[in-house]
Amino acid sequence: MISHHPITLNPRGRGYHIITDEVLSGVGTLPKTGLMNIFIQHTSASIMINENYDPTVREDLEESFNRIVKEDEPWYKHTAEGSDDMPAHIKGAMIGFSISLPIENGKLSLGTWQGIYLCEFRNAPSARKLIVSLYT
C-alpha cells in the first residue's frame, strides 16, 4: 500500500536545515515496517541525509558548496532570477531531489547522528513543498 503526504515547509534562509521532526509530524504514525520516500517539488533546493548533531557541519556544507558552485560566473545564461538562480539549480542537481529511508519497528532507520535536511540554495527562498510517500 502507498500513501502520499504533502508537506509545505515555511521559508527558511539560505543554508542547510534539519527537518526530520517536521517530516515526521507531517506523516503522523509510521507503519511498523516500510519505506519512506521524500521528494521536493523544486529545482533550487534539495533533500539529503547528513549529520544532525554538530551545527558546524551545516556551516561547512554551505561554505563548501559555495566554493564549488560560484555565483556570477560569466558563462551562466540562466540569470533572469538573480545571481543565485543558476548556482541553485546546479547544487540541486548535485545533491538531488529525493531520498528513501527504511522504516523498522515504527521508526525511521536513521543512524545515530543522521537527520533529514532541506538544502536551501536561494537568497530569498519561498515555502518549499514536499511529497512524502509511505510504502507498506
N, CA, C and O atoms as a Tinker XYZ file with bonds, in Angstrom:
   544  protein
     1  N      0.839000   -1.181000    0.000000    73     2
     2  CA     0.000000    0.000000    0.000000    64     1     3
     3  C      0.890000    1.253000    0.000000    63     2     4     5
     4  O      1.950000    1.275000    0.624000    81     3
     5  N      0.442000    2.275000   -0.702000    73     3     6
     6  CA     1.176000    3.536000   -0.781000    64     5     7
     7  C      0.264000    4.655000   -0.294000    63     6     8     9
     8  O     -0.905000    4.728000   -0.672000    81     7
     9  N      0.810000    5.522000    0.546000    73     7    10
    10  CA     0.088000    6.738000    0.932000    64     9    11
    11  C      1.005000    7.932000    0.695000    63    10    12    13
    12  O      2.213000    7.859000    0.924000    81    11
    13  N      0.412000    9.035000    0.232000    73    11    14
    14  CA     1.163000   10.252000   -0.054000    64    13    15
    15  C      0.762000   11.344000    0.929000    63    14    16    17
    16  O     -0.415000   11.513000    1.246000    81    15
    17  N      1.753000   12.077000    1.403000    73    15    18
    18  CA     1.533000   13.121000    2.400000    64    17    19
    19  C      2.219000   14.399000    1.931000    63    18    20    21
    20  O      3.441000   14.513000    2.027000    81    19
    21  N      1.441000   15.371000    1.419000    73    19    22
    22  CA     2.062000   16.640000    1.046000    64    21    23
    23  C      2.412000   17.449000    2.295000    63    22    24    25
    24  O      1.623000   17.526000    3.237000    81    23
    25  N      3.591000   18.045000    2.294000    73    23    26
    26  CA     4.049000   18.873000    3.406000    64    25    27
    27  C      4.584000   20.170000    2.824000    63    26    28    29
    28  O      5.374000   20.150000    1.881000    81    27
    29  N      4.160000   21.292000    3.378000    73    27    30
    30  CA     4.708000   22.583000    2.986000    64    29    31
    31  C      5.588000   23.096000    4.110000    63    30    32    33
    32  O      5.133000   23.251000    5.244000    81    31
    33  N      6.846000   23.359000    3.796000    73    31    34
    34  CA     7.796000   23.894000    4.766000    64    33    35
    35  C      7.807000   25.411000    4.661000    63    34    36    37
    36  O      7.823000   25.959000    3.559000    81    35
    37  N      7.799000   26.088000    5.791000    73    35    38
    38  CA     7.893000   27.540000    5.794000    64    37    39
    39  C      9.220000   27.978000    5.184000    63    38    40    41
    40  O     10.206000   27.245000    5.251000    81    39
    41  N      9.248000   29.182000    4.582000    73    39    42
    42  CA    10.512000   29.683000    4.018000    64    41    43
    43  C     11.602000   29.755000    5.088000    63    42    44    45
    44  O     11.344000   30.102000    6.241000    81    43
    45  N     12.793000   29.428000    4.688000    73    43    46
    46  CA    13.964000   29.496000    5.555000    64    45    47
    47  C     15.043000   30.267000    4.822000    63    46    48    49
    48  O     14.987000   30.422000    3.602000    81    47
    49  N     16.005000   30.741000    5.553000    73    47    50
    50  CA    17.142000   31.389000    4.918000    64    49    51
    51  C     17.973000   30.382000    4.162000    63    50    52    53
    52  O     17.821000   29.170000    4.315000    81    51
    53  N     18.845000   30.910000    3.352000    73    51    54
    54  CA    19.762000   30.061000    2.602000    64    53    55
    55  C     20.593000   29.238000    3.586000    63    54    56    57
    56  O     21.046000   29.752000    4.609000    81    55
    57  N     20.787000   27.970000    3.273000    73    55    58
    58  CA    21.588000   27.110000    4.133000    64    57    59
    59  C     21.004000   25.704000    4.205000    63    58    60    61
    60  O     20.178000   25.304000    3.384000    81    59
    61  N     21.455000   24.982000    5.200000    73    59    62
    62  CA    21.131000   23.566000    5.374000    64    61    63
    63  C     20.379000   23.425000    6.684000    63    62    64    65
    64  O     20.903000   23.748000    7.750000    81    63
    65  N     19.139000   22.938000    6.601000    73    63    66
    66  CA    18.220000   22.945000    7.736000    64    65    67
    67  C     17.722000   21.534000    8.029000    63    66    68    69
    68  O     17.277000   20.828000    7.123000    81    67
    69  N     17.794000   21.129000    9.272000    73    67    70
    70  CA    17.301000   19.807000    9.671000    64    69    71
    71  C     15.784000   19.873000    9.792000    63    70    72    73
    72  O     15.246000   20.703000   10.525000    81    71
    73  N     15.099000   18.992000    9.067000    73    71    74
    74  CA    13.639000   18.999000    9.018000    64    73    75
    75  C     13.031000   17.655000    9.432000    63    74    76    77
    76  O     11.856000   17.400000    9.167000    81    75
    77  N     13.806000   16.815000   10.068000    73    75    78
    78  CA    13.334000   15.467000   10.428000    64    77    79
    79  C     12.020000   15.529000   11.195000    63    78    80    81
    80  O     11.074000   14.823000   10.848000    81    79
    81  N     11.945000   16.354000   12.222000    73    79    82
    82  CA    10.734000   16.421000   13.049000    64    81    83
    83  C      9.531000   16.929000   12.261000    63    82    84    85
    84  O      8.413000   16.453000   12.464000    81    83
    85  N      9.748000   17.890000   11.362000    73    83    86
    86  CA     8.642000   18.397000   10.549000    64    85    87
    87  C      8.101000   17.319000    9.611000    63    86    88    89
    88  O      6.891000   17.198000    9.421000    81    87
    89  N      9.009000   16.542000    9.032000    73    87    90
    90  CA     8.576000   15.455000    8.147000    64    89    91
    91  C      7.769000   14.430000    8.941000    63    90    92    93
    92  O      6.699000   14.004000    8.506000    81    91
    93  N      8.282000   14.039000   10.095000    73    91    94
    94  CA     7.564000   13.045000   10.906000    64    93    95
    95  C      6.216000   13.570000   11.367000    63    94    96    97
    96  O      5.244000   12.815000   11.392000    81    95
    97  N      6.131000   14.837000   11.731000    73    95    98
    98  CA     4.846000   15.428000   12.124000    64    97    99
    99  C      3.868000   15.438000   10.953000    63    98   100   101
   100  O      2.665000   15.249000   11.136000    81    99
   101  N      4.388000   15.658000    9.762000    73    99   102
   102  CA     3.539000   15.737000    8.584000    64   101   103
   103  C      2.946000   14.417000    8.136000    63   102   104   105
   104  O      1.928000   14.402000    7.444000    81   103
   105  N      3.563000   13.306000    8.519000    73   103   106
   106  CA     3.044000   11.996000    8.095000    64   105   107
   107  C      2.297000   11.276000    9.211000    63   106   108   109
   108  O      1.560000   10.328000    8.942000    81   107
   109  N      2.471000   11.704000   10.451000    73   107   110
   110  CA     1.788000   11.031000   11.557000    64   109   111
   111  C      2.470000    9.721000   11.908000    63   110   112   113
   112  O      3.689000    9.592000   11.792000    81   111
   113  N      1.689000    8.768000   12.329000    73   111   114
   114  CA     2.216000    7.481000   12.777000    64   113   115
   115  C      2.803000    6.704000   11.601000    63   114   116   117
   116  O      2.164000    6.538000   10.562000    81   115
   117  N      4.015000    6.239000   11.789000    73   115   118
   118  CA     4.668000    5.432000   10.757000    64   117   119
   119  C      4.214000    3.984000   10.863000    63   118   120   121
   120  O      3.873000    3.515000   11.948000    81   119
   121  N      4.208000    3.274000    9.737000    73   119   122
   122  CA     3.892000    1.842000    9.794000    64   121   123
   123  C      5.009000    1.085000   10.514000    63   122   124   125
   124  O      6.109000    1.608000   10.690000    81   123
   125  N      4.719000   -0.143000   10.927000    73   123   126
   126  CA     5.729000   -0.945000   11.617000    64   125   127
   127  C      6.954000   -1.171000   10.732000    63   126   128   129
   128  O      8.088000   -1.034000   11.191000    81   127
   129  N      6.729000   -1.512000    9.485000    73   127   130
   130  CA     7.823000   -1.663000    8.525000    64   129   131
   131  C      7.410000   -1.016000    7.211000    63   130   132   133
   132  O      6.223000   -0.912000    6.903000    81   131
   133  N      8.393000   -0.588000    6.448000    73   131   134
   134  CA     8.086000    0.008000    5.156000    64   133   135
   135  C      9.226000    0.862000    4.664000    63   134   136   137
   136  O     10.381000    0.701000    5.060000    81   135
   137  N      8.865000    1.775000    3.788000    73   135   138
   138  CA     9.838000    2.657000    3.172000    64   137   139
   139  C      9.214000    4.043000    3.050000    63   138   140   141
   140  O      8.057000    4.182000    2.653000    81   139
   141  N      9.994000    5.063000    3.395000    73   139   142
   142  CA     9.568000    6.453000    3.216000    64   141   143
   143  C     10.401000    7.065000    2.094000    63   142   144   145
   144  O     11.630000    6.991000    2.106000    81   143
   145  N      9.719000    7.668000    1.130000    73   143   146
   146  CA    10.385000    8.435000    0.093000    64   145   147
   147  C      9.977000    9.889000    0.255000    63   146   148   149
   148  O      8.796000   10.194000    0.423000    81   147
   149  N     10.955000   10.786000    0.205000    73   147   150
   150  CA    10.692000   12.219000    0.302000    64   149   151
   151  C     11.157000   12.853000   -0.996000    63   150   152   153
   152  O     12.314000   12.707000   -1.391000    81   151
   153  N     10.243000   13.564000   -1.660000    73   151   154
   154  CA    10.527000   14.232000   -2.917000    64   153   155
   155  C     10.234000   15.712000   -2.747000    63   154   156   157
   156  O      9.154000   16.078000   -2.285000    81   155
   157  N     11.186000   16.574000   -3.115000    73   155   158
   158  CA    10.969000   18.017000   -3.064000    64   157   159
   159  C     10.556000   18.495000   -4.451000    63   158   160   161
   160  O     11.188000   18.143000   -5.448000    81   159
   161  N      9.500000   19.293000   -4.514000    73   159   162
   162  CA     8.936000   19.737000   -5.787000    64   161   163
   163  C      9.560000   21.057000   -6.255000    63   162   164   165
   164  O      8.852000   21.973000   -6.673000    81   163
   165  N     10.854000   21.140000   -6.183000    73   163   166
   166  CA    11.579000   22.361000   -6.569000    64   165   167
   167  C     12.919000   21.962000   -7.180000    63   166   168   169
   168  O     13.417000   20.862000   -6.942000    81   167
   169  N     13.498000   22.868000   -7.970000    73   167   170
   170  CA    14.804000   22.599000   -8.569000    64   169   171
   171  C     15.896000   23.517000   -8.032000    63   170   172   173
   172  O     17.036000   23.449000   -8.491000    81   171
   173  N     15.568000   24.370000   -7.073000    73   171   174
   174  CA    16.577000   25.251000   -6.478000    64   173   175
   175  C     16.730000   24.979000   -4.984000    63   174   176   177
   176  O     17.214000   25.828000   -4.236000    81   175
   177  N     16.317000   23.801000   -4.564000    73   175   178
   178  CA    16.508000   23.302000   -3.201000    64   177   179
   179  C     16.606000   21.783000   -3.305000    63   178   180   181
   180  O     16.181000   21.191000   -4.297000    81   179
   181  N     17.168000   21.162000   -2.277000    73   179   182
   182  CA    17.352000   19.708000   -2.293000    64   181   183
   183  C     16.997000   19.101000   -0.947000    63   182   184   185
   184  O     16.761000   19.801000    0.037000    81   183
   185  N     16.967000   17.777000   -0.939000    73   183   186
   186  CA    16.744000   16.978000    0.264000    64   185   187
   187  C     17.928000   16.020000    0.381000    63   186   188   189
   188  O     18.357000   15.434000   -0.614000    81   187
   189  N     18.453000   15.862000    1.593000    73   187   190
   190  CA    19.527000   14.892000    1.804000    64   189   191
   191  C     19.537000   14.424000    3.252000    63   190   192   193
   192  O     18.828000   14.962000    4.102000    81   191
   193  N     20.354000   13.415000    3.511000    73   191   194
   194  CA    20.641000   12.924000    4.858000    64   193   195
   195  C     22.053000   13.368000    5.212000    63   194   196   197
   196  O     22.974000   13.242000    4.406000    81   195
   197  N     22.217000   13.893000    6.433000    73   195   198
   198  CA    23.554000   14.222000    6.895000    64   197   199
   199  C     23.535000   14.323000    8.408000    63   198   200   201
   200  O     22.518000   14.041000    9.042000    81   199
   201  N     24.652000   14.722000    8.984000    73   199   202
   202  CA    24.797000   14.769000   10.444000    64   201   203
   203  C     23.816000   15.761000   11.069000    63   202   204   205
   204  O     23.645000   16.880000   10.585000    81   203
   205  N     23.178000   15.323000   12.154000    73   203   206
   206  CA    22.192000   16.170000   12.817000    64   205   207
   207  C     22.651000   16.678000   14.185000    63   206   208   209
   208  O     21.853000   17.271000   14.911000    81   207
   209  N     23.892000   16.465000   14.547000    73   207   210
   210  CA    24.344000   16.840000   15.884000    64   209   211
   211  C     25.123000   18.154000   15.906000    63   210   212   213
   212  O     24.724000   19.101000   16.585000    81   211
   213  N     26.209000   18.215000   15.184000    73   211   214
   214  CA    27.094000   19.376000   15.235000    64   213   215
   215  C     26.675000   20.404000   14.187000    63   214   216   217
   216  O     26.749000   20.118000   12.992000    81   215
   217  N     26.234000   21.600000   14.605000    73   215   218
   218  CA    25.781000   22.609000   13.630000    64   217   219
   219  C     26.877000   23.121000   12.711000    63   218   220   221
   220  O     26.575000   23.713000   11.674000    81   219
   221  N     28.143000   22.910000   13.062000    73   219   222
   222  CA    29.197000   23.371000   12.167000    64   221   223
   223  C     29.232000   22.557000   10.870000    63   222   224   225
   224  O     29.788000   23.010000    9.870000    81   223
   225  N     28.642000   21.359000   10.882000    73   223   226
   226  CA    28.529000   20.582000    9.639000    64   225   227
   227  C     27.720000   21.386000    8.628000    63   226   228   229
   228  O     28.090000   21.460000    7.457000    81   227
   229  N     26.627000   21.986000    9.068000    73   227   230
   230  CA    25.780000   22.763000    8.166000    64   229   231
   231  C     26.524000   23.989000    7.629000    63   230   232   233
   232  O     26.379000   24.345000    6.459000    81   231
   233  N     27.305000   24.619000    8.472000    73   231   234
   234  CA    28.105000   25.772000    8.035000    64   233   235
   235  C     29.149000   25.342000    7.007000    63   234   236   237
   236  O     29.351000   26.018000    5.999000    81   235
   237  N     29.802000   24.228000    7.266000    73   235   238
   238  CA    30.828000   23.732000    6.339000    64   237   239
   239  C     30.222000   23.302000    5.009000    63   238   240   241
   240  O     30.835000   23.509000    3.962000    81   239
   241  N     29.031000   22.707000    5.030000    73   239   242
   242  CA    28.362000   22.353000    3.779000    64   241   243
   243  C     28.079000   23.610000    2.962000    63   242   244   245
   244  O     28.344000   23.640000    1.760000    81   243
   245  N     27.545000   24.639000    3.601000    73   243   246
   246  CA    27.253000   25.893000    2.894000    64   245   247
   247  C     28.524000   26.474000    2.275000    63   246   248   249
   248  O     28.535000   26.835000    1.098000    81   247
   249  N     29.572000   26.563000    3.051000    73   247   250
   250  CA    30.835000   27.121000    2.553000    64   249   251
   251  C     31.410000   26.271000    1.414000    63   250   252   253
   252  O     31.873000   26.807000    0.407000    81   251
   253  N     31.377000   24.965000    1.576000    73   251   254
   254  CA    31.945000   24.073000    0.559000    64   253   255
   255  C     31.195000   24.168000   -0.762000    63   254   256   257
   256  O     31.814000   24.312000   -1.817000    81   255
   257  N     29.870000   24.090000   -0.714000    73   255   258
   258  CA    29.108000   24.155000   -1.966000    64   257   259
   259  C     29.230000   25.526000   -2.618000    63   258   260   261
   260  O     29.228000   25.621000   -3.845000    81   259
   261  N     29.336000   26.590000   -1.824000    73   259   262
   262  CA    29.526000   27.922000   -2.407000    64   261   263
   263  C     30.885000   28.063000   -3.079000    63   262   264   265
   264  O     31.025000   28.824000   -4.036000    81   263
   265  N     31.882000   27.341000   -2.592000    73   263   266
   266  CA    33.198000   27.366000   -3.238000    64   265   267
   267  C     33.203000   26.519000   -4.506000    63   266   268   269
   268  O     33.871000   26.859000   -5.482000    81   267
   269  N     32.462000   25.426000   -4.489000    73   267   270
   270  CA    32.396000   24.539000   -5.654000    64   269   271
   271  C     31.566000   25.168000   -6.781000    63   270   272   273
   272  O     31.953000   25.120000   -7.948000    81   271
   273  N     30.416000   25.760000   -6.414000    73   271   274
   274  CA    29.498000   26.354000   -7.392000    64   273   275
   275  C     29.362000   27.840000   -7.057000    63   274   276   277
   276  O     28.634000   28.217000   -6.139000    81   275
   277  N     30.053000   28.649000   -7.794000    73   275   278
   278  CA    30.103000   30.085000   -7.516000    64   277   279
   279  C     28.969000   30.838000   -8.214000    63   278   280   281
   280  O     28.465000   30.413000   -9.253000    81   279
   281  N     28.588000   31.954000   -7.623000    73   279   282
   282  CA    27.624000   32.854000   -8.250000    64   281   283
   283  C     28.347000   33.766000   -9.235000    63   282   284   285
   284  O     29.569000   33.912000   -9.196000    81   283
   285  N     27.560000   34.372000  -10.114000    73   283   286
   286  CA    28.046000   35.404000  -11.042000    64   285   287
   287  C     29.122000   34.919000  -12.013000    63   286   288   289
   288  O     29.968000   35.703000  -12.444000    81   287
   289  N     29.094000   33.644000  -12.354000    73   287   290
   290  CA    30.053000   33.178000  -13.364000    64   289   291
   291  C     29.636000   33.746000  -14.728000    63   290   292   293
   292  O     28.448000   33.750000  -15.049000    81   291
   293  N     30.581000   34.218000  -15.523000    73   291   294
   294  CA    30.223000   34.894000  -16.769000    64   293   295
   295  C     29.571000   33.992000  -17.817000    63   294   296   297
   296  O     28.922000   34.494000  -18.735000    81   295
   297  N     29.726000   32.691000  -17.703000    73   295   298
   298  CA    29.154000   31.790000  -18.708000    64   297   299
   299  C     27.706000   31.384000  -18.403000    63   298   300   301
   300  O     27.067000   30.749000  -19.243000    81   299
   301  N     27.172000   31.733000  -17.222000    73   299   302
   302  CA    25.777000   31.391000  -16.932000    64   301   303
   303  C     24.843000   32.159000  -17.874000    63   302   304   305
   304  O     24.952000   33.376000  -18.024000    81   303
   305  N     23.943000   31.435000  -18.490000    73   303   306
   306  CA    22.920000   32.044000  -19.347000    64   305   307
   307  C     21.604000   32.223000  -18.582000    63   306   308   309
   308  O     20.862000   33.173000  -18.832000    81   307
   309  N     21.324000   31.323000  -17.665000    73   307   310
   310  CA    20.077000   31.358000  -16.885000    64   309   311
   311  C     20.282000   32.265000  -15.667000    63   310   312   313
   312  O     20.683000   31.805000  -14.597000    81   311
   313  N     20.004000   33.550000  -15.844000    73   311   314
   314  CA    20.265000   34.534000  -14.783000    64   313   315
   315  C     19.058000   35.437000  -14.512000    63   314   316   317
   316  O     19.177000   36.406000  -13.761000    81   315
   317  N     17.909000   35.140000  -15.103000    73   315   318
   318  CA    16.743000   36.029000  -15.004000    64   317   319
   319  C     16.276000   36.250000  -13.563000    63   318   320   321
   320  O     15.728000   37.306000  -13.246000    81   319
   321  N     16.487000   35.269000  -12.699000    73   319   322
   322  CA    16.012000   35.389000  -11.317000    64   321   323
   323  C     17.117000   35.765000  -10.336000    63   322   324   325
   324  O     16.917000   35.677000   -9.124000    81   323
   325  N     18.261000   36.176000  -10.827000    73   323   326
   326  CA    19.311000   36.640000   -9.935000    64   325   327
   327  C     20.559000   35.790000   -9.984000    63   326   328   329
   328  O     20.592000   34.733000  -10.615000    81   327
   329  N     21.585000   36.271000   -9.308000    73   327   330
   330  CA    22.895000   35.623000   -9.355000    64   329   331
   331  C     22.932000   34.276000   -8.640000    63   330   332   333
   332  O     23.843000   33.483000   -8.873000    81   331
   333  N     21.942000   34.001000   -7.759000    73   331   334
   334  CA    21.908000   32.718000   -7.056000    64   333   335
   335  C     21.088000   31.667000   -7.788000    63   334   336   337
   336  O     21.048000   30.512000   -7.364000    81   335
   337  N     20.423000   32.052000   -8.894000    73   335   338
   338  CA    19.477000   31.144000   -9.546000    64   337   339
   339  C     20.152000   29.940000  -10.186000    63   338   340   341
   340  O     19.842000   28.805000   -9.823000    81   339
   341  N     21.058000   30.151000  -11.119000    73   339   342
   342  CA    21.716000   29.014000  -11.770000    64   341   343
   343  C     22.550000   28.212000  -10.790000    63   342   344   345
   344  O     22.507000   26.983000  -10.847000    81   343
   345  N     23.319000   28.841000   -9.879000    73   343   346
   346  CA    24.026000   28.033000   -8.885000    64   345   347
   347  C     23.076000   27.158000   -8.051000    63   346   348   349
   348  O     23.436000   26.043000   -7.675000    81   347
   349  N     21.878000   27.655000   -7.764000    73   347   350
   350  CA    20.910000   26.858000   -7.005000    64   349   351
   351  C     20.513000   25.607000   -7.786000    63   350   352   353
   352  O     20.407000   24.525000   -7.208000    81   351
   353  N     20.296000   25.746000   -9.079000    73   351   354
   354  CA    19.937000   24.588000   -9.904000    64   353   355
   355  C     21.088000   23.581000   -9.979000    63   354   356   357
   356  O     20.859000   22.372000   -9.936000    81   355
   357  N     22.316000   24.075000  -10.091000    73   355   358
   358  CA    23.472000   23.172000  -10.153000    64   357   359
   359  C     23.624000   22.416000   -8.837000    63   358   360   361
   360  O     23.822000   21.201000   -8.844000    81   359
   361  N     23.533000   23.119000   -7.708000    73   359   362
   362  CA    23.636000   22.465000   -6.399000    64   361   363
   363  C     22.522000   21.449000   -6.219000    63   362   364   365
   364  O     22.747000   20.364000   -5.683000    81   363
   365  N     21.306000   21.801000   -6.670000    73   363   366
   366  CA    20.194000   20.860000   -6.591000    64   365   367
   367  C     20.468000   19.592000   -7.376000    63   366   368   369
   368  O     20.191000   18.486000   -6.911000    81   367
   369  N     21.020000   19.765000   -8.580000    73   367   370
   370  CA    21.349000   18.600000   -9.403000    64   369   371
   371  C     22.431000   17.744000   -8.751000    63   370   372   373
   372  O     22.422000   16.521000   -8.891000    81   371
   373  N     23.352000   18.374000   -8.048000    73   371   374
   374  CA    24.436000   17.631000   -7.398000    64   373   375
   375  C     23.926000   16.816000   -6.198000    63   374   376   377
   376  O     24.329000   15.668000   -6.014000    81   375
   377  N     23.061000   17.397000   -5.404000    73   375   378
   378  CA    22.588000   16.727000   -4.183000    64   377   379
   379  C     21.385000   15.841000   -4.468000    63   378   380   381
   380  O     21.323000   14.714000   -3.977000    81   379
   381  N     20.437000   16.324000   -5.243000    73   379   382
   382  CA    19.288000   15.510000   -5.611000    64   381   383
   383  C     17.989000   16.000000   -5.001000    63   382   384   385
   384  O     17.978000   16.863000   -4.123000    81   383
   385  N     16.888000   15.430000   -5.487000    73   383   386
   386  CA    15.558000   15.903000   -5.154000    64   385   387
   387  C     14.699000   14.882000   -4.423000    63   386   388   389
   388  O     13.527000   15.141000   -4.150000    81   387
   389  N     15.270000   13.722000   -4.102000    73   387   390
   390  CA    14.518000   12.747000   -3.313000    64   389   391
   391  C     15.470000   11.842000   -2.548000    63   390   392   393
   392  O     16.625000   11.642000   -2.925000    81   391
   393  N     14.941000   11.306000   -1.463000    73   391   394
   394  CA    15.668000   10.319000   -0.660000    64   393   395
   395  C     14.673000    9.240000   -0.242000    63   394   396   397
   396  O     13.467000    9.484000   -0.189000    81   395
   397  N     15.179000    8.066000    0.049000    73   395   398
   398  CA    14.364000    6.967000    0.565000    64   397   399
   399  C     14.979000    6.458000    1.854000    63   398   400   401
   400  O     16.197000    6.328000    1.973000    81   399
   401  N     14.118000    6.172000    2.814000    73   399   402
   402  CA    14.550000    5.729000    4.141000    64   401   403
   403  C     13.757000    4.505000    4.567000    63   402   404   405
   404  O     12.537000    4.477000    4.406000    81   403
   405  N     14.424000    3.495000    5.105000    73   403   406
   406  CA    13.692000    2.338000    5.623000    64   405   407
   407  C     12.979000    2.683000    6.928000    63   406   408   409
   408  O     13.426000    3.533000    7.698000    81   407
   409  N     11.879000    2.010000    7.147000    73   407   410
   410  CA    11.119000    2.120000    8.394000    64   409   411
   411  C     11.147000    0.752000    9.061000    63   410   412   413
   412  O     10.773000   -0.254000    8.459000    81   411
   413  N     11.593000    0.729000   10.309000    73   411   414
   414  CA    11.634000   -0.512000   11.086000    64   413   415
   415  C     11.061000   -0.242000   12.470000    63   414   416   417
   416  O     11.385000    0.765000   13.101000    81   415
   417  N     10.214000   -1.139000   12.934000    73   415   418
   418  CA     9.607000   -1.016000   14.268000    64   417   419
   419  C      8.940000    0.343000   14.473000    63   418   420   421
   420  O      9.004000    0.910000   15.563000    81   419
   421  N      8.298000    0.866000   13.421000    73   419   422
   422  CA     7.561000    2.116000   13.512000    64   421   423
   423  C      8.415000    3.365000   13.585000    63   422   424   425
   424  O      7.915000    4.432000   13.940000    81   423
   425  N      9.711000    3.251000   13.251000    73   423   426
   426  CA    10.619000    4.398000   13.291000    64   425   427
   427  C     11.477000    4.428000   12.036000    63   426   428   429
   428  O     11.729000    3.397000   11.413000    81   427
   429  N     11.924000    5.638000   11.675000    73   427   430
   430  CA    12.894000    5.725000   10.583000    64   429   431
   431  C     14.189000    5.071000   11.022000    63   430   432   433
   432  O     14.612000    5.227000   12.168000    81   431
   433  N     14.813000    4.349000   10.128000    73   431   434
   434  CA    16.076000    3.664000   10.440000    64   433   435
   435  C     17.265000    4.572000   10.139000    63   434   436   437
   436  O     18.167000    4.210000    9.383000    81   435
   437  N     17.249000    5.753000   10.743000    73   435   438
   438  CA    18.369000    6.678000   10.601000    64   437   439
   439  C     19.485000    6.260000   11.540000    63   438   440   441
   440  O     19.230000    5.676000   12.593000    81   439
   441  N     20.720000    6.555000   11.163000    73   439   442
   442  CA    21.852000    6.316000   12.044000    64   441   443
   443  C     21.818000    7.275000   13.227000    63   442   444   445
   444  O     21.046000    8.234000   13.239000    81   443
   445  N     22.652000    7.012000   14.211000    73   443   446
   446  CA    22.666000    7.783000   15.453000    64   445   447
   447  C     22.750000    9.283000   15.217000    63   446   448   449
   448  O     22.051000   10.040000   15.892000    81   447
   449  N     23.563000    9.733000   14.302000    73   447   450
   450  CA    23.781000   11.166000   14.084000    64   449   451
   451  C     23.223000   11.634000   12.748000    63   450   452   453
   452  O     23.728000   12.605000   12.184000    81   451
   453  N     22.198000   10.974000   12.227000    73   451   454
   454  CA    21.655000   11.350000   10.927000    64   453   455
   455  C     20.325000   12.085000   11.058000    63   454   456   457
   456  O     19.509000   11.783000   11.929000    81   455
   457  N     20.133000   13.047000   10.177000    73   455   458
   458  CA    18.878000   13.774000   10.097000    64   457   459
   459  C     18.544000   14.084000    8.650000    63   458   460   461
   460  O     19.394000   13.996000    7.765000    81   459
   461  N     17.290000   14.449000    8.429000    73   459   462
   462  CA    16.818000   14.834000    7.099000    64   461   463
   463  C     17.034000   16.336000    6.954000    63   462   464   465
   464  O     16.649000   17.117000    7.824000    81   463
   465  N     17.646000   16.723000    5.860000    73   463   466
   466  CA    17.968000   18.119000    5.601000    64   465   467
   467  C     17.155000   18.690000    4.445000    63   466   468   469
   468  O     16.930000   18.021000    3.437000    81   467
   469  N     16.722000   19.932000    4.608000    73   467   470
   470  CA    16.347000   20.776000    3.486000    64   469   471
   471  C     17.584000   21.593000    3.152000    63   470   472   473
   472  O     18.128000   22.284000    4.013000    81   471
   473  N     18.019000   21.518000    1.929000    73   471   474
   474  CA    19.163000   22.303000    1.456000    64   473   475
   475  C     18.587000   23.467000    0.650000    63   474   476   477
   476  O     18.130000   23.285000   -0.478000    81   475
   477  N     18.612000   24.645000    1.230000    73   475   478
   478  CA    18.032000   25.835000    0.590000    64   477   479
   479  C     19.150000   26.635000   -0.059000    63   478   480   481
   480  O     20.084000   27.075000    0.611000    81   479
   481  N     19.045000   26.817000   -1.369000    73   479   482
   482  CA    20.116000   27.455000   -2.127000    64   481   483
   483  C     19.799000   28.886000   -2.555000    63   482   484   485
   484  O     20.669000   29.568000   -3.098000    81   483
   485  N     18.586000   29.349000   -2.326000    73   483   486
   486  CA    18.201000   30.690000   -2.780000    64   485   487
   487  C     18.378000   31.714000   -1.668000    63   486   488   489
   488  O     18.171000   31.418000   -0.492000    81   487
   489  N     18.770000   32.937000   -2.065000    73   487   490
   490  CA    18.930000   34.016000   -1.097000    64   489   491
   491  C     17.585000   34.496000   -0.558000    63   490   492   493
   492  O     17.491000   34.892000    0.604000    81   491
   493  N     16.551000   34.464000   -1.386000    73   491   494
   494  CA    15.203000   34.861000   -0.980000    64   493   495
   495  C     14.267000   33.679000   -1.231000    63   494   496   497
   496  O     13.501000   33.692000   -2.194000    81   495
   497  N     14.322000   32.661000   -0.377000    73   495   498
   498  CA    13.545000   31.439000   -0.634000    64   497   499
   499  C     12.054000   31.632000   -0.388000    63   498   500   501
   500  O     11.620000   32.581000    0.265000    81   499
   501  N     11.308000   30.712000   -0.925000    73   499   502
   502  CA     9.863000   30.663000   -0.703000    64   501   503
   503  C      9.554000   29.392000    0.090000    63   502   504   505
   504  O     10.448000   28.613000    0.420000    81   503
   505  N      8.275000   29.203000    0.384000    73   503   506
   506  CA     7.866000   27.949000    1.021000    64   505   507
   507  C      8.257000   26.798000    0.088000    63   506   508   509
   508  O      8.220000   26.943000   -1.133000    81   507
   509  N      8.622000   25.678000    0.662000    73   507   510
   510  CA     9.029000   24.521000   -0.128000    64   509   511
   511  C      8.028000   23.390000    0.079000    63   510   512   513
   512  O      7.582000   23.138000    1.198000    81   511
   513  N      7.682000   22.714000   -1.014000    73   511   514
   514  CA     6.696000   21.644000   -0.975000    64   513   515
   515  C      7.370000   20.290000   -1.113000    63   514   516   517
   516  O      8.197000   20.071000   -1.998000    81   515
   517  N      6.998000   19.391000   -0.220000    73   515   518
   518  CA     7.474000   18.012000   -0.241000    64   517   519
   519  C      6.299000   17.082000   -0.481000    63   518   520   521
   520  O      5.171000   17.381000   -0.089000    81   519
   521  N      6.564000   15.967000   -1.120000    73   519   522
   522  CA     5.623000   14.843000   -1.165000    64   521   523
   523  C      6.329000   13.701000   -0.436000    63   522   524   525
   524  O      7.379000   13.233000   -0.874000    81   523
   525  N      5.755000   13.263000    0.663000    73   523   526
   526  CA     6.295000   12.147000    1.415000    64   525   527
   527  C      5.410000   10.943000    1.130000    63   526   528   529
   528  O      4.211000   10.960000    1.411000    81   527
   529  N      6.006000    9.910000    0.576000    73   527   530
   530  CA     5.270000    8.691000    0.246000    64   529   531
   531  C      5.703000    7.576000    1.186000    63   530   532   533
   532  O      6.893000    7.342000    1.394000    81   531
   533  N      4.719000    6.901000    1.745000    73   531   534
   534  CA     4.973000    5.751000    2.618000    64   533   535
   535  C      4.556000    4.490000    1.883000    63   534   536   537
   536  O      3.436000    4.392000    1.381000    81   535
   537  N      5.454000    3.539000    1.823000    73   535   538
   538  CA     5.233000    2.251000    1.177000    64   537   539
   539  C      5.208000    1.192000    2.254000    63   538   540   541
   540  O      6.190000    1.025000    2.977000    81   539
   541  N      4.109000    0.475000    2.376000    73   539   542
   542  CA     3.999000   -0.558000    3.407000    64   541   543
   543  C      3.670000   -1.903000    2.795000    63   542   544
   544  O      3.538000   -2.894000    3.514000    81   543
